[in-house]
Amino acid sequence: MLRPTSLVVLGLIASFGLGFSCNGPKATCGIALQETAHPKARGTASGLLGLTGQLGASLAGYPLVMLQKDFGWYGVFAGLAASAAAAALVFIALASIERQREKEKGN
């Protein structure tokens, strides 16, 4: 059984991992947008990127709240684990498709 201090440390490690995983791609999207958008449209493109990011962030908690309401915190963590596993499977499938395309191009 984990002691409360172990749970606090585990929570801090999980928070660090989530922040590290989310903030890097968010900054990369902004940089990529600035380099690909037309110079006269960069401000508008940045505004739209920020708007969609904020809307997504504000709506992202609703499914977790519904899971917590219906299934408790175990349901929330199970939902997060399931979504992480699904994302990993999608990534693996896309990587294998891309590898197959590269092999076909090489031949």
Jmol script that loads the backbone (N, CA, C; Angstrom):
load data "model"
ATOM      1  N   MET A   1       0.844  -1.185   0.000  1.00  0.00           N
ATOM      2  CA  MET A   1       0.000   0.000   0.000  1.00  0.00           C
ATOM      3  C   MET A   1       0.885   1.242   0.000  1.00  0.00           C
ATOM      4  N   LEU A   2       0.512   2.211  -0.787  1.00  0.00           N
ATOM      5  CA  LEU A   2       1.280   3.456  -0.853  1.00  0.00           C
ATOM      6  C   LEU A   2       0.934   4.358   0.319  1.00  0.00           C
ATOM      7  N   ARG A   3       1.943   4.976   0.873  1.00  0.00           N
ATOM      8  CA  ARG A   3       1.719   5.937   1.947  1.00  0.00           C
ATOM      9  C   ARG A   3       1.313   7.275   1.334  1.00  0.00           C
ATOM     10  N   PRO A   4       0.664   8.166   2.114  1.00  0.00           N
ATOM     11  CA  PRO A   4       0.251   9.462   1.574  1.00  0.00           C
ATOM     12  C   PRO A   4       1.409  10.269   0.995  1.00  0.00           C
ATOM     13  N   THR A   5       2.589  10.188   1.604  1.00  0.00           N
ATOM     14  CA  THR A   5       3.715  10.944   1.049  1.00  0.00           C
ATOM     15  C   THR A   5       4.119  10.383  -0.306  1.00  0.00           C
ATOM     16  N   SER A   6       4.021   9.078  -0.485  1.00  0.00           N
ATOM     17  CA  SER A   6       4.320   8.467  -1.775  1.00  0.00           C
ATOM     18  C   SER A   6       3.317   8.922  -2.824  1.00  0.00           C
ATOM     19  N   LEU A   7       2.047   9.058  -2.430  1.00  0.00           N
ATOM     20  CA  LEU A   7       1.028   9.517  -3.370  1.00  0.00           C
ATOM     21  C   LEU A   7       1.270  10.963  -3.788  1.00  0.00           C
ATOM     22  N   VAL A   8       1.722  11.792  -2.869  1.00  0.00           N
ATOM     23  CA  VAL A   8       2.016  13.186  -3.202  1.00  0.00           C
ATOM     24  C   VAL A   8       3.168  13.248  -4.197  1.00  0.00           C
ATOM     25  N   VAL A   9       4.205  12.476  -3.953  1.00  0.00           N
ATOM     26  CA  VAL A   9       5.352  12.453  -4.873  1.00  0.00           C
ATOM     27  C   VAL A   9       4.911  11.920  -6.232  1.00  0.00           C
ATOM     28  N   LEU A  10       4.090  10.878  -6.235  1.00  0.00           N
ATOM     29  CA  LEU A  10       3.588  10.335  -7.493  1.00  0.00           C
ATOM     30  C   LEU A  10       2.746  11.365  -8.245  1.00  0.00           C
ATOM     31  N   GLY A  11       1.930  12.116  -7.534  1.00  0.00           N
ATOM     32  CA  GLY A  11       1.136  13.182  -8.155  1.00  0.00           C
ATOM     33  C   GLY A  11       2.007  14.279  -8.734  1.00  0.00           C
ATOM     34  N   LEU A  12       3.075  14.646  -8.013  1.00  0.00           N
ATOM     35  CA  LEU A  12       3.981  15.671  -8.525  1.00  0.00           C
ATOM     36  C   LEU A  12       4.711  15.198  -9.773  1.00  0.00           C
ATOM     37  N   ILE A  13       5.129  13.943  -9.782  1.00  0.00           N
ATOM     38  CA  ILE A  13       5.799  13.397 -10.965  1.00  0.00           C
ATOM     39  C   ILE A  13       4.837  13.363 -12.150  1.00  0.00           C
ATOM     40  N   ALA A  14       3.597  12.953 -11.913  1.00  0.00           N
ATOM     41  CA  ALA A  14       2.604  12.920 -12.989  1.00  0.00           C
ATOM     42  C   ALA A  14       2.321  14.322 -13.511  1.00  0.00           C
ATOM     43  N   SER A  15       2.223  15.313 -12.630  1.00  0.00           N
ATOM     44  CA  SER A  15       1.992  16.695 -13.056  1.00  0.00           C
ATOM     45  C   SER A  15       3.159  17.224 -13.886  1.00  0.00           C
ATOM     46  N   PHE A  16       4.373  16.909 -13.475  1.00  0.00           N
ATOM     47  CA  PHE A  16       5.538  17.319 -14.250  1.00  0.00           C
ATOM     48  C   PHE A  16       5.506  16.693 -15.642  1.00  0.00           C
ATOM     49  N   GLY A  17       5.207  15.402 -15.694  1.00  0.00           N
ATOM     50  CA  GLY A  17       5.164  14.719 -16.983  1.00  0.00           C
ATOM     51  C   GLY A  17       4.098  15.280 -17.908  1.00  0.00           C
ATOM     52  N   LEU A  18       2.920  15.567 -17.363  1.00  0.00           N
ATOM     53  CA  LEU A  18       1.857  16.144 -18.184  1.00  0.00           C
ATOM     54  C   LEU A  18       2.231  17.538 -18.680  1.00  0.00           C
ATOM     55  N   GLY A  19       2.772  18.367 -17.813  1.00  0.00           N
ATOM     56  CA  GLY A  19       3.166  19.709 -18.231  1.00  0.00           C
ATOM     57  C   GLY A  19       4.271  19.683 -19.262  1.00  0.00           C
ATOM     58  N   PHE A  20       5.240  18.806 -19.067  1.00  0.00           N
ATOM     59  CA  PHE A  20       6.342  18.684 -20.012  1.00  0.00           C
ATOM     60  C   PHE A  20       5.837  18.211 -21.372  1.00  0.00           C
ATOM     61  N   SER A  21       4.873  17.295 -21.360  1.00  0.00           N
ATOM     62  CA  SER A  21       4.353  16.746 -22.606  1.00  0.00           C
ATOM     63  C   SER A  21       3.428  17.710 -23.336  1.00  0.00           C
ATOM     64  N   CYS A  22       2.764  18.597 -22.628  1.00  0.00           N
ATOM     65  CA  CYS A  22       1.796  19.498 -23.258  1.00  0.00           C
ATOM     66  C   CYS A  22       2.421  20.812 -23.717  1.00  0.00           C
ATOM     67  N   ASN A  23       3.296  21.397 -22.934  1.00  0.00           N
ATOM     68  CA  ASN A  23       3.793  22.727 -23.257  1.00  0.00           C
ATOM     69  C   ASN A  23       4.786  22.739 -24.409  1.00  0.00           C
ATOM     70  N   GLY A  24       5.549  21.683 -24.595  1.00  0.00           N
ATOM     71  CA  GLY A  24       6.494  21.643 -25.707  1.00  0.00           C
ATOM     72  C   GLY A  24       5.802  21.661 -27.062  1.00  0.00           C
ATOM     73  N   PRO A  25       4.858  20.749 -27.308  1.00  0.00           N
ATOM     74  CA  PRO A  25       4.147  20.781 -28.588  1.00  0.00           C
ATOM     75  C   PRO A  25       3.341  22.056 -28.804  1.00  0.00           C
ATOM     76  N   LYS A  26       2.837  22.635 -27.727  1.00  0.00           N
ATOM     77  CA  LYS A  26       2.067  23.873 -27.869  1.00  0.00           C
ATOM     78  C   LYS A  26       2.965  24.987 -28.402  1.00  0.00           C
ATOM     79  N   ALA A  27       4.168  25.100 -27.885  1.00  0.00           N
ATOM     80  CA  ALA A  27       5.099  26.112 -28.370  1.00  0.00           C
ATOM     81  C   ALA A  27       5.547  25.800 -29.794  1.00  0.00           C
ATOM     82  N   THR A  28       5.736  24.530 -30.093  1.00  0.00           N
ATOM     83  CA  THR A  28       6.160  24.134 -31.432  1.00  0.00           C
ATOM     84  C   THR A  28       5.099  24.467 -32.468  1.00  0.00           C
ATOM     85  N   CYS A  29       3.831  24.324 -32.123  1.00  0.00           N
ATOM     86  CA  CYS A  29       2.752  24.674 -33.051  1.00  0.00           C
ATOM     87  C   CYS A  29       2.792  26.164 -33.381  1.00  0.00           C
ATOM     88  N   GLY A  30       3.019  26.996 -32.382  1.00  0.00           N
ATOM     89  CA  GLY A  30       3.105  28.438 -32.625  1.00  0.00           C
ATOM     90  C   GLY A  30       4.276  28.812 -33.516  1.00  0.00           C
ATOM     91  N   ILE A  31       5.414  28.177 -33.288  1.00  0.00           N
ATOM     92  CA  ILE A  31       6.599  28.458 -34.109  1.00  0.00           C
ATOM     93  C   ILE A  31       6.364  28.004 -35.542  1.00  0.00           C
ATOM     94  N   ALA A  32       5.809  26.813 -35.716  1.00  0.00           N
ATOM     95  CA  ALA A  32       5.534  26.302 -37.060  1.00  0.00           C
ATOM     96  C   ALA A  32       4.525  27.195 -37.774  1.00  0.00           C
ATOM     97  N   LEU A  33       3.534  27.679 -37.051  1.00  0.00           N
ATOM     98  CA  LEU A  33       2.545  28.567 -37.642  1.00  0.00           C
ATOM     99  C   LEU A  33       3.185  29.865 -38.113  1.00  0.00           C
ATOM    100  N   GLN A  34       4.045  30.438 -37.305  1.00  0.00           N
ATOM    101  CA  GLN A  34       4.691  31.703 -37.670  1.00  0.00           C
ATOM    102  C   GLN A  34       5.579  31.555 -38.901  1.00  0.00           C
ATOM    103  N   GLU A  35       6.170  30.389 -39.082  1.00  0.00           N
ATOM    104  CA  GLU A  35       7.058  30.185 -40.220  1.00  0.00           C
ATOM    105  C   GLU A  35       6.316  29.815 -41.492  1.00  0.00           C
ATOM    106  N   THR A  36       5.103  29.281 -41.385  1.00  0.00           N
ATOM    107  CA  THR A  36       4.379  28.864 -42.578  1.00  0.00           C
ATOM    108  C   THR A  36       3.317  29.853 -43.032  1.00  0.00           C
ATOM    109  N   ALA A  37       2.848  30.703 -42.152  1.00  0.00           N
ATOM    110  CA  ALA A  37       1.801  31.659 -42.530  1.00  0.00           C
ATOM    111  C   ALA A  37       2.387  32.813 -43.342  1.00  0.00           C
ATOM    112  N   HIS A  38       1.549  33.402 -44.159  1.00  0.00           N
ATOM    113  CA  HIS A  38       1.951  34.584 -44.917  1.00  0.00           C
ATOM    114  C   HIS A  38       2.275  35.710 -43.936  1.00  0.00           C
ATOM    115  N   PRO A  39       3.305  36.527 -44.229  1.00  0.00           N
ATOM    116  CA  PRO A  39       3.688  37.576 -43.272  1.00  0.00           C
ATOM    117  C   PRO A  39       2.551  38.514 -42.877  1.00  0.00           C
ATOM    118  N   LYS A  40       1.637  38.796 -43.789  1.00  0.00           N
ATOM    119  CA  LYS A  40       0.525  39.702 -43.457  1.00  0.00           C
ATOM    120  C   LYS A  40      -0.576  38.999 -42.661  1.00  0.00           C
ATOM    121  N   ALA A  41      -0.556  37.676 -42.627  1.00  0.00           N
ATOM    122  CA  ALA A  41      -1.616  36.925 -41.950  1.00  0.00           C
ATOM    123  C   ALA A  41      -1.142  36.275 -40.664  1.00  0.00           C
ATOM    124  N   ARG A  42       0.070  36.551 -40.241  1.00  0.00           N
ATOM    125  CA  ARG A  42       0.591  35.880 -39.052  1.00  0.00           C
ATOM    126  C   ARG A  42      -0.173  36.233 -37.788  1.00  0.00           C
ATOM    127  N   GLY A  43      -0.565  37.453 -37.645  1.00  0.00           N
ATOM    128  CA  GLY A  43      -1.329  37.861 -36.461  1.00  0.00           C
ATOM    129  C   GLY A  43      -2.679  37.170 -36.392  1.00  0.00           C
ATOM    130  N   THR A  44      -3.364  37.121 -37.530  1.00  0.00           N
ATOM    131  CA  THR A  44      -4.662  36.448 -37.577  1.00  0.00           C
ATOM    132  C   THR A  44      -4.506  34.955 -37.318  1.00  0.00           C
ATOM    133  N   ALA A  45      -3.491  34.362 -37.914  1.00  0.00           N
ATOM    134  CA  ALA A  45      -3.267  32.927 -37.716  1.00  0.00           C
ATOM    135  C   ALA A  45      -2.945  32.620 -36.257  1.00  0.00           C
ATOM    136  N   SER A  46      -2.142  33.466 -35.631  1.00  0.00           N
ATOM    137  CA  SER A  46      -1.827  33.256 -34.213  1.00  0.00           C
ATOM    138  C   SER A  46      -3.076  33.410 -33.353  1.00  0.00           C
ATOM    139  N   GLY A  47      -3.911  34.360 -33.681  1.00  0.00           N
ATOM    140  CA  GLY A  47      -5.151  34.548 -32.938  1.00  0.00           C
ATOM    141  C   GLY A  47      -6.076  33.348 -33.058  1.00  0.00           C
ATOM    142  N   LEU A  48      -6.205  32.809 -34.268  1.00  0.00           N
ATOM    143  CA  LEU A  48      -7.043  31.625 -34.454  1.00  0.00           C
ATOM    144  C   LEU A  48      -6.470  30.406 -33.745  1.00  0.00           C
ATOM    145  N   LEU A  49      -5.153  30.275 -33.775  1.00  0.00           N
ATOM    146  CA  LEU A  49      -4.522  29.173 -33.046  1.00  0.00           C
ATOM    147  C   LEU A  49      -4.782  29.305 -31.547  1.00  0.00           C
ATOM    148  N   GLY A  50      -4.636  30.507 -31.026  1.00  0.00           N
ATOM    149  CA  GLY A  50      -4.900  30.728 -29.606  1.00  0.00           C
ATOM    150  C   GLY A  50      -6.354  30.482 -29.245  1.00  0.00           C
ATOM    151  N   LEU A  51      -7.267  30.930 -30.124  1.00  0.00           N
ATOM    152  CA  LEU A  51      -8.699  30.723 -29.869  1.00  0.00           C
ATOM    153  C   LEU A  51      -9.044  29.245 -29.818  1.00  0.00           C
ATOM    154  N   THR A  52      -8.579  28.496 -30.800  1.00  0.00           N
ATOM    155  CA  THR A  52      -8.895  27.066 -30.803  1.00  0.00           C
ATOM    156  C   THR A  52      -8.228  26.354 -29.635  1.00  0.00           C
ATOM    157  N   GLY A  53      -7.031  26.773 -29.271  1.00  0.00           N
ATOM    158  CA  GLY A  53      -6.358  26.174 -28.117  1.00  0.00           C
ATOM    159  C   GLY A  53      -7.106  26.443 -26.821  1.00  0.00           C
ATOM    160  N   GLN A  54      -7.562  27.672 -26.639  1.00  0.00           N
ATOM    161  CA  GLN A  54      -8.293  28.011 -25.418  1.00  0.00           C
ATOM    162  C   GLN A  54      -9.654  27.320 -25.363  1.00  0.00           C
ATOM    163  N   LEU A  55     -10.338  27.251 -26.505  1.00  0.00           N
ATOM    164  CA  LEU A  55     -11.626  26.548 -26.522  1.00  0.00           C
ATOM    165  C   LEU A  55     -11.444  25.067 -26.210  1.00  0.00           C
ATOM    166  N   GLY A  56     -10.435  24.475 -26.808  1.00  0.00           N
ATOM    167  CA  GLY A  56     -10.168  23.065 -26.531  1.00  0.00           C
ATOM    168  C   GLY A  56      -9.826  22.825 -25.072  1.00  0.00           C
ATOM    169  N   ALA A  57      -9.023  23.719 -24.502  1.00  0.00           N
ATOM    170  CA  ALA A  57      -8.643  23.565 -23.094  1.00  0.00           C
ATOM    171  C   ALA A  57      -9.841  23.753 -22.172  1.00  0.00           C
ATOM    172  N   SER A  58     -10.731  24.671 -22.526  1.00  0.00           N
ATOM    173  CA  SER A  58     -11.882  24.904 -21.657  1.00  0.00           C
ATOM    174  C   SER A  58     -12.901  23.770 -21.743  1.00  0.00           C
ATOM    175  N   LEU A  59     -12.977  23.105 -22.881  1.00  0.00           N
ATOM    176  CA  LEU A  59     -13.936  22.017 -23.034  1.00  0.00           C
ATOM    177  C   LEU A  59     -13.366  20.645 -22.682  1.00  0.00           C
ATOM    178  N   ALA A  60     -12.062  20.558 -22.521  1.00  0.00           N
ATOM    179  CA  ALA A  60     -11.426  19.264 -22.288  1.00  0.00           C
ATOM    180  C   ALA A  60     -11.801  18.668 -20.940  1.00  0.00           C
ATOM    181  N   GLY A  61     -12.107  19.464 -19.968  1.00  0.00           N
ATOM    182  CA  GLY A  61     -12.412  18.946 -18.640  1.00  0.00           C
ATOM    183  C   GLY A  61     -13.792  18.340 -18.511  1.00  0.00           C
ATOM    184  N   TYR A  62     -14.713  18.671 -19.407  1.00  0.00           N
ATOM    185  CA  TYR A  62     -16.095  18.194 -19.263  1.00  0.00           C
ATOM    186  C   TYR A  62     -16.213  16.674 -19.275  1.00  0.00           C
ATOM    187  N   PRO A  63     -15.576  15.969 -20.227  1.00  0.00           N
ATOM    188  CA  PRO A  63     -15.683  14.507 -20.171  1.00  0.00           C
ATOM    189  C   PRO A  63     -15.090  13.915 -18.888  1.00  0.00           C
ATOM    190  N   LEU A  64     -14.019  14.516 -18.385  1.00  0.00           N
ATOM    191  CA  LEU A  64     -13.432  14.023 -17.139  1.00  0.00           C
ATOM    192  C   LEU A  64     -14.369  14.254 -15.962  1.00  0.00           C
ATOM    193  N   VAL A  65     -15.060  15.375 -15.966  1.00  0.00           N
ATOM    194  CA  VAL A  65     -16.032  15.646 -14.900  1.00  0.00           C
ATOM    195  C   VAL A  65     -17.160  14.625 -14.933  1.00  0.00           C
ATOM    196  N   MET A  66     -17.610  14.286 -16.140  1.00  0.00           N
ATOM    197  CA  MET A  66     -18.685  13.299 -16.249  1.00  0.00           C
ATOM    198  C   MET A  66     -18.202  11.913 -15.798  1.00  0.00           C
ATOM    199  N   LEU A  67     -16.968  11.562 -16.135  1.00  0.00           N
ATOM    200  CA  LEU A  67     -16.417  10.300 -15.643  1.00  0.00           C
ATOM    201  C   LEU A  67     -16.325  10.291 -14.127  1.00  0.00           C
ATOM    202  N   GLN A  68     -15.870  11.406 -13.551  1.00  0.00           N
ATOM    203  CA  GLN A  68     -15.735  11.482 -12.097  1.00  0.00           C
ATOM    204  C   GLN A  68     -17.101  11.406 -11.426  1.00  0.00           C
ATOM    205  N   LYS A  69     -18.073  12.040 -12.020  1.00  0.00           N
ATOM    206  CA  LYS A  69     -19.415  12.043 -11.448  1.00  0.00           C
ATOM    207  C   LYS A  69     -20.026  10.640 -11.460  1.00  0.00           C
ATOM    208  N   ASP A  70     -19.839   9.919 -12.557  1.00  0.00           N
ATOM    209  CA  ASP A  70     -20.471   8.605 -12.697  1.00  0.00           C
ATOM    210  C   ASP A  70     -19.657   7.460 -12.097  1.00  0.00           C
ATOM    211  N   PHE A  71     -18.301   7.529 -12.214  1.00  0.00           N
ATOM    212  CA  PHE A  71     -17.472   6.391 -11.825  1.00  0.00           C
ATOM    213  C   PHE A  71     -16.444   6.713 -10.745  1.00  0.00           C
ATOM    214  N   GLY A  72     -16.377   7.940 -10.284  1.00  0.00           N
ATOM    215  CA  GLY A  72     -15.402   8.314  -9.262  1.00  0.00           C
ATOM    216  C   GLY A  72     -14.025   8.542  -9.875  1.00  0.00           C
ATOM    217  N   TRP A  73     -13.043   8.726  -9.006  1.00  0.00           N
ATOM    218  CA  TRP A  73     -11.696   9.035  -9.474  1.00  0.00           C
ATOM    219  C   TRP A  73     -11.046   7.860 -10.189  1.00  0.00           C
ATOM    220  N   TYR A  74     -11.431   6.651  -9.819  1.00  0.00           N
ATOM    221  CA  TYR A  74     -10.891   5.502 -10.539  1.00  0.00           C
ATOM    222  C   TYR A  74     -11.335   5.541 -12.001  1.00  0.00           C
ATOM    223  N   GLY A  75     -12.543   5.988 -12.245  1.00  0.00           N
ATOM    224  CA  GLY A  75     -13.032   6.128 -13.615  1.00  0.00           C
ATOM    225  C   GLY A  75     -12.265   7.177 -14.390  1.00  0.00           C
ATOM    226  N   VAL A  76     -11.905   8.285 -13.711  1.00  0.00           N
ATOM    227  CA  VAL A  76     -11.129   9.333 -14.369  1.00  0.00           C
ATOM    228  C   VAL A  76      -9.762   8.801 -14.779  1.00  0.00           C
ATOM    229  N   PHE A  77      -9.091   8.141 -13.848  1.00  0.00           N
ATOM    230  CA  PHE A  77      -7.758   7.637 -14.162  1.00  0.00           C
ATOM    231  C   PHE A  77      -7.819   6.515 -15.193  1.00  0.00           C
ATOM    232  N   ALA A  78      -8.856   5.693 -15.138  1.00  0.00           N
ATOM    233  CA  ALA A  78      -9.016   4.643 -16.148  1.00  0.00           C
ATOM    234  C   ALA A  78      -9.277   5.269 -17.520  1.00  0.00           C
ATOM    235  N   GLY A  79     -10.065   6.331 -17.559  1.00  0.00           N
ATOM    236  CA  GLY A  79     -10.319   7.025 -18.826  1.00  0.00           C
ATOM    237  C   GLY A  79      -9.062   7.660 -19.396  1.00  0.00           C
ATOM    238  N   LEU A  80      -8.266   8.276 -18.524  1.00  0.00           N
ATOM    239  CA  LEU A  80      -7.006   8.865 -18.983  1.00  0.00           C
ATOM    240  C   LEU A  80      -6.047   7.798 -19.482  1.00  0.00           C
ATOM    241  N   ALA A  81      -5.979   6.678 -18.774  1.00  0.00           N
ATOM    242  CA  ALA A  81      -5.104   5.590 -19.206  1.00  0.00           C
ATOM    243  C   ALA A  81      -5.583   5.008 -20.534  1.00  0.00           C
ATOM    244  N   ALA A  82      -6.890   4.864 -20.688  1.00  0.00           N
ATOM    245  CA  ALA A  82      -7.437   4.330 -21.942  1.00  0.00           C
ATOM    246  C   ALA A  82      -7.169   5.270 -23.105  1.00  0.00           C
ATOM    247  N   SER A  83      -7.307   6.580 -22.870  1.00  0.00           N
ATOM    248  CA  SER A  83      -7.046   7.525 -23.957  1.00  0.00           C
ATOM    249  C   SER A  83      -5.564   7.566 -24.314  1.00  0.00           C
ATOM    250  N   ALA A  84      -4.693   7.423 -23.328  1.00  0.00           N
ATOM    251  CA  ALA A  84      -3.255   7.371 -23.618  1.00  0.00           C
ATOM    252  C   ALA A  84      -2.909   6.113 -24.407  1.00  0.00           C
ATOM    253  N   ALA A  85      -3.517   4.992 -24.046  1.00  0.00           N
ATOM    254  CA  ALA A  85      -3.271   3.751 -24.780  1.00  0.00           C
ATOM    255  C   ALA A  85      -3.805   3.851 -26.207  1.00  0.00           C
ATOM    256  N   ALA A  86      -4.974   4.455 -26.379  1.00  0.00           N
ATOM    257  CA  ALA A  86      -5.529   4.622 -27.721  1.00  0.00           C
ATOM    258  C   ALA A  86      -4.640   5.530 -28.575  1.00  0.00           C
ATOM    259  N   ALA A  87      -4.126   6.607 -27.974  1.00  0.00           N
ATOM    260  CA  ALA A  87      -3.234   7.499 -28.710  1.00  0.00           C
ATOM    261  C   ALA A  87      -1.953   6.784 -29.106  1.00  0.00           C
ATOM    262  N   ALA A  88      -1.431   5.940 -28.219  1.00  0.00           N
ATOM    263  CA  ALA A  88      -0.224   5.178 -28.550  1.00  0.00           C
ATOM    264  C   ALA A  88      -0.490   4.208 -29.694  1.00  0.00           C
ATOM    265  N   LEU A  89      -1.644   3.549 -29.684  1.00  0.00           N
ATOM    266  CA  LEU A  89      -1.986   2.634 -30.768  1.00  0.00           C
ATOM    267  C   LEU A  89      -2.138   3.361 -32.098  1.00  0.00           C
ATOM    268  N   VAL A  90      -2.756   4.532 -32.080  1.00  0.00           N
ATOM    269  CA  VAL A  90      -2.891   5.322 -33.306  1.00  0.00           C
ATOM    270  C   VAL A  90      -1.519   5.737 -33.811  1.00  0.00           C
ATOM    271  N   PHE A  91      -0.655   6.164 -32.913  1.00  0.00           N
ATOM    272  CA  PHE A  91       0.697   6.559 -33.307  1.00  0.00           C
ATOM    273  C   PHE A  91       1.458   5.385 -33.915  1.00  0.00           C
ATOM    274  N   ILE A  92       1.346   4.225 -33.307  1.00  0.00           N
ATOM    275  CA  ILE A  92       2.033   3.039 -33.832  1.00  0.00           C
ATOM    276  C   ILE A  92       1.488   2.680 -35.217  1.00  0.00           C
ATOM    277  N   ALA A  93       0.165   2.754 -35.381  1.00  0.00           N
ATOM    278  CA  ALA A  93      -0.434   2.452 -36.685  1.00  0.00           C
ATOM    279  C   ALA A  93       0.036   3.443 -37.743  1.00  0.00           C
ATOM    280  N   LEU A  94       0.057   4.732 -37.410  1.00  0.00           N
ATOM    281  CA  LEU A  94       0.507   5.736 -38.373  1.00  0.00           C
ATOM    282  C   LEU A  94       1.980   5.562 -38.712  1.00  0.00           C
ATOM    283  N   ALA A  95       2.793   5.224 -37.723  1.00  0.00           N
ATOM    284  CA  ALA A  95       4.215   5.003 -37.978  1.00  0.00           C
ATOM    285  C   ALA A  95       4.431   3.802 -38.885  1.00  0.00           C
ATOM    286  N   SER A  96       3.657   2.731 -38.694  1.00  0.00           N
ATOM    287  CA  SER A  96       3.818   1.562 -39.551  1.00  0.00           C
ATOM    288  C   SER A  96       3.337   1.844 -40.970  1.00  0.00           C
ATOM    289  N   ILE A  97       2.270   2.625 -41.107  1.00  0.00           N
ATOM    290  CA  ILE A  97       1.807   3.015 -42.443  1.00  0.00           C
ATOM    291  C   ILE A  97       2.871   3.858 -43.151  1.00  0.00           C
ATOM    292  N   GLU A  98       3.453   4.788 -42.427  1.00  0.00           N
ATOM    293  CA  GLU A  98       4.497   5.629 -43.014  1.00  0.00           C
ATOM    294  C   GLU A  98       5.721   4.798 -43.393  1.00  0.00           C
ATOM    295  N   ARG A  99       6.090   3.852 -42.567  1.00  0.00           N
ATOM    296  CA  ARG A  99       7.230   2.980 -42.879  1.00  0.00           C
ATOM    297  C   ARG A  99       6.942   2.164 -44.137  1.00  0.00           C
ATOM    298  N   GLN A 100       5.702   1.686 -44.272  1.00  0.00           N
ATOM    299  CA  GLN A 100       5.323   0.923 -45.463  1.00  0.00           C
ATOM    300  C   GLN A 100       5.399   1.808 -46.709  1.00  0.00           C
ATOM    301  N   ARG A 101       4.956   3.044 -46.610  1.00  0.00           N
ATOM    302  CA  ARG A 101       5.028   3.980 -47.754  1.00  0.00           C
ATOM    303  C   ARG A 101       6.485   4.248 -48.139  1.00  0.00           C
ATOM    304  N   GLU A 102       7.342   4.385 -47.141  1.00  0.00           N
ATOM    305  CA  GLU A 102       8.766   4.620 -47.427  1.00  0.00           C
ATOM    306  C   GLU A 102       9.375   3.418 -48.141  1.00  0.00           C
ATOM    307  N   LYS A 103       8.986   2.210 -47.718  1.00  0.00           N
ATOM    308  CA  LYS A 103       9.492   1.002 -48.392  1.00  0.00           C
ATOM    309  C   LYS A 103       9.015   0.938 -49.838  1.00  0.00           C
ATOM    310  N   GLU A 104       7.754   1.301 -50.067  1.00  0.00           N
ATOM    311  CA  GLU A 104       7.220   1.264 -51.426  1.00  0.00           C
ATOM    312  C   GLU A 104       7.902   2.302 -52.311  1.00  0.00           C
ATOM    313  N   LYS A 105       8.225   3.470 -51.750  1.00  0.00           N
ATOM    314  CA  LYS A 105       8.909   4.499 -52.515  1.00  0.00           C
ATOM    315  C   LYS A 105      10.321   4.050 -52.890  1.00  0.00           C
ATOM    316  N   GLY A 106      10.981   3.374 -51.971  1.00  0.00           N
ATOM    317  CA  GLY A 106      12.351   2.940 -52.189  1.00  0.00           C
ATOM    318  C   GLY A 106      12.479   1.869 -53.260  1.00  0.00           C
ATOM    319  N   ASN A 107      11.440   1.078 -53.444  1.00  0.00           N
ATOM    320  CA  ASN A 107      11.501  -0.008 -54.433  1.00  0.00           C
ATOM    321  C   ASN A 107      11.195   0.433 -55.804  1.00  0.00           C
TER     322      ASN A 107
END
end "model"
wireframe off; spacefill off
backbone 0.3
color backbone group
